[in-house]
Amino acid sequence: MQELSWWQHAVIYEIYPRSFQDSDGDGVGDLNGILRRLDYLALLGVDAIWVSPIYPSPMADFGYDVADYCGIHPLFGSMEDFDRLLKEAHGRGLKVILDFVPNHTSDQHPWFLESRSSRNHPKRDWYIWRNEPNNWLSNFGGPAWEYDEATGQYYLHSFLKQQPDLNWRNPAVKAAMFDVLRFWLRKGVDGFRVDVMWMMIKDDQFRDNPPNPGYRMGQPSFMRLLPVYSSDRPEIHDLVAEMRAVVDEFGERVLIGEIYLPVPKLMAYYGVDLRGANLPFNFHLLQCAWSAQEVGKVIADYQAALPAGAWPNWVLGNHDNARIATRIGARQARVAAMLLLTLPGTITMYYGEELGMCNVPIPPDQVKDTFEKIEPGLGLGRDPERTPMPWDGSPTGGFTTGWPWLPLGDEHEIVNVAQMEREDNSIMQLYRNLIQTRQTYRTLVSGKLAGVHAENHVLRYERSGHGQRLLVVLNMAPEPAQVAISGSGTVLISTQLDREGSEVRGPIDLRAAEGLVVRME
Ligand code: NOJ
C-alpha cells in the first residue's frame, strides 16, 4: 500500500475568520484569535485548517472581493500575525490552506481601477469588457453586466457588481495570479481552496444562456437561466491543470476546487491523468434529502463515478449553506457526524459542526450578507450559518469582549464548547472520538467501501482493508430499528457514546437516530 499524502488522510476544518475568535474586541474574529484556538483544534484532532479570505477587501462579499491578493486585511491582523499563525499551526502538526479567489477581484483592486480608467489601458483586457451585454445573470441577482459611464462599455460580474470577473484568457492575468499562488506557497502555505473553480472561463463567443425550464418561483433569480455558456466551459480543464502544476512546484501541497456540478461533470475536474484538482469538492451530501435511500444513492453514485486513482472527499457544510443540524435536527446531526467520518478519502468540516451548531435567525435590521439584501425573504442570505463560534455560555460566548458582528443566538447558552467539555457524551466528544477512530483505523480513510445498502431507514456499508472489516449502520429515523448482521463483532463507537466495547451478534437493535461502527470478527 502506497503511503498517503497528508491531505489524503486529512480532516480539514473550515474557519470563517470573521466568526471564529476575536482577539481585539472589535467584534470580528481575527488571526490572533485563531492562534489562541489552535490547541482546541489540535485536541479536536483535525489535520488542517482552511481559512476563508483574510486579504485586504472592501468586504462587499466579506472578503470574497479581494483588493490585494498578497496582503492581510487589518481587521484580521498583519502579515506578521499570519506568519506566526502558520508557524504555530505547523508546530502542532496542523496544515494551513488558504482561500484563493481567482474568478473576480474587488472593484477596488488596483488592476480593476487601471482597467476601467480607459479603453486603451494595457490592463483593459484583464477584465471582461463588452459593448453590448448578453443575457447572463449575476449569481446574486440581476444582470451580470454593469455599464461603466466613463468608458461606455459593460464589464462582467458573475457575483456582485463590486466583484468584476478577471479575464483568464489573458496570459498576463494568468501569470500574475499564478505568482500570487507562489507568494503564499513560498511562505509555506499547504494549499488552496479555489473559489468557484468551474466558473473561471466563459464562452469565447458570449452566447446567451438558455432558459431553465425547471425554474420555480422562490428560487434565486439566477436560476432562471441555465449557465451553459457562463460556466463549466471545456477550456477550464487546461487552466486547472496549469494551476495544479504551479502548486506542484512546491511538493506536497493540495489544490481543492469549489465546484457545484452534477457528479459526472464534477469528476472531470480531477483532470486528464489526474492532473487537475487534487480534490474537486464533493457537495452532494450537502444537497441531498436526508434519508437512508438518498444518502446511500449519493455515496454509491459518487464512488462508481470516481475516475481510477482519483481520491474521494466529503463535505456536510460550509459558509454558503444551511448548517447540517438545522437541516436535519440535533439528533440526526450525530448520525451525520458518523457518516462523514466513516466515508473514504478527505473530510472537510465546517466550524461549529462539532457542536451541532444551528443556523441563527437574523432579524432584518441586522442582516449583513448582500445576497439577502438583493433578494430578501427567500432564505438566500448566508448570515445564519456564519454566526460567531460559541466558546462558552456568556452573553458574547467568549467570542469577543466587544459587540459581535452577527448575533450568537439564544441557543449558545447550551450549545457551546465549555458546556460540551463538561459532558461525556456531547456531540463534540463524539466528533473527537470519531476523528480519533479514523486515525486508529486507517481502513476508514483508505479501505474499500462496499455493501452500501438502505433498508427500513437504516443505511449500512462496510469498510475493509488493512486486515480489518468495519461495519457502519446508521439509523436515519426517529424510531428504533433492527438490522440483521451475519457474524459477530465489537462496537467501536456509538453515536450515543455508551456502547463501546459491547459484543454484537445476530440482529442489532439500534435506538432512534443511533449509528454504530462495529469491528467485525
Ligand atoms: C463562493 C464563496 O464560497 C461565496 O461565499 C462567495 O460569495 C462566492 N463564491 C463569490 O466569491
Residues whose N, C-alpha, C, O or C-beta is under 5 A from the ligand:
A	BS01	NOJ	D61 Y64 F159 D195 V196 D320
